Amino acid sequence: MRLSRAARWLIWFVSLAALCAFAVTRIDRQPINTDILGLLPAQNDSEALAKATERSRDAFIHQLLALVSGADAQQTRAAAVAARKAMLAAGLHAENSGETFDQASAVYRRHRFALLD
């Protein structure tokens, strides 16, 4: 038994409509959670760990990290300064200059092999 072309199109359309209706009923109406720490397992067993995670989340919730690169250290530093100026011109607030980066990179250089685990 061979179906007509119209019948095959009708079956295809009804199947597609049923799949779409099923998908609509399954859509979660909640906004997408962009909290990276929220993707980690819950710290129900350690109150201290939960408090530390909360402090970390609160400390970094309104921060922006801009990564720049260059052919060498001088060019990268110039790119970082230019990015900072552009962000300040756009109205973003900068709490410090590159001193914190220099301090952090010095710690990284001293302990880089231990941090690779």
Contacts in CASP RR format, 6 or more apart in sequence:
PFRMAT RR
TARGET T0000
AUTHOR 0000-0000-0000
METHOD contacts of the structure
MODEL  1
MRLSRAARWLIWFVSLAALCAFAVTRIDRQPINTDILGLLPAQNDSEALA
KATERSRDAFIHQLLALVSGADAQQTRAAAVAARKAMLAAGLHAENSGET
FDQASAVYRRHRFALLD
3 11 0 8 1.000
33 39 0 8 1.000
35 57 0 8 1.000
37 53 0 8 1.000
37 56 0 8 1.000
37 57 0 8 1.000
40 53 0 8 1.000
43 49 0 8 1.000
43 50 0 8 1.000
43 53 0 8 1.000
44 50 0 8 1.000
64 87 0 8 1.000
64 92 0 8 1.000
66 80 0 8 1.000
66 83 0 8 1.000
66 87 0 8 1.000
68 76 0 8 1.000
68 79 0 8 1.000
68 80 0 8 1.000
68 83 0 8 1.000
69 76 0 8 1.000
69 79 0 8 1.000
70 76 0 8 1.000
70 79 0 8 1.000
80 98 0 8 1.000
80 101 0 8 1.000
84 94 0 8 1.000
84 97 0 8 1.000
87 94 0 8 1.000
88 94 0 8 1.000
108 115 0 8 1.000
END
